[in-house]
Amino acid sequence: MDKNIFILGLAICLIGFSQCDTLNQVAQGGSTSSSSSSSSAGGGQSVSSTEISSGIKQALNQGLQASIQQLSAKDGFLGNAAVKILLPPEVQKVESALRSVGLGNLADNLVTNMNRAAEAAVSEAAPIFVNSLSQLTIKDATNILLSGQKDAATSFFKRTTSDQLTEKFSPVVSSNLGKFNVSKYWTDLTSAYNALPMATNKINTDLNAYVTQKAIDGLFVQVASEELKIRENIGGSRSTTLLQKVFGYADKESE
């Protein structure tokens, strides 16, 4: 860079502080078209807006892949109390009555196979999240990183993918409900209950919509758990240099 131009630029910087970051980028050969770097107290490193965006995408991808892998495995839903799909609320209210007349196995079979259907369906989530990641802006990434909310990334995905997930999951859940005989178990259970003298209110639940929503809810619960691991570096979850740098910067900013 021409020495005289730099001196002139420095004088302008001293007069108008808002130009300092731009000058710093020019002096280092950086582009003026991107957001300015933010200084990290950890070793004097700087974290650029591009690194923040890449770091957030990397963290989200890591969390999503782990969540999908865990939930799509056998007992991914059924064996996880945080996401296990229970009987619909109206059935829970009469579950004791069903068990008192020997229908407990119907309830158990229904719960088991609803969760099996969700486990089979959740693997379909990956392409939807990949599409959502591609729409993540630098502003989104910065807000996610520095919002102070431990589930900011999960909230972003809820906002940008819930409708798509419902549309994608619904036919997959429906198919798997049939595969695991859930419809049969549901018909057996509801028919048996509705035939009881005590059954004043007939059960009439859209089981496909119920399981679909519960599968989506469970997925977001797991994603939030994975996000928390990265934010707090639980078990060394910041497994790359970029994650360590970006989230280390976020740690210092929150102090």
Buried (B, 14 or more C-beta within 10 A) or exposed (E): EEEEEEEEBBEEBEEEEEBBBBBBBBEEEBEEEEBBBBEBEEEEBBBBBBBBBBBBBBBBBBBBEBBBBBBBEEBBBBEBEEBBBBBBEBBEEBBEEBBEEEBEEBBEBBBBBBBBBBBBBBBBBBEBBEEBBEEBEBEBBBBBBBBEEEBBBBBBBBEBBBEBBBEBBBEBBBBBBEEBBBBBBBEBBBEBBEEBEEBEEEBEBEBBEBBBBBBBBBBBBBBBBBBBBBBEBEEEBBBEEBBBBBBBBBBEBEE
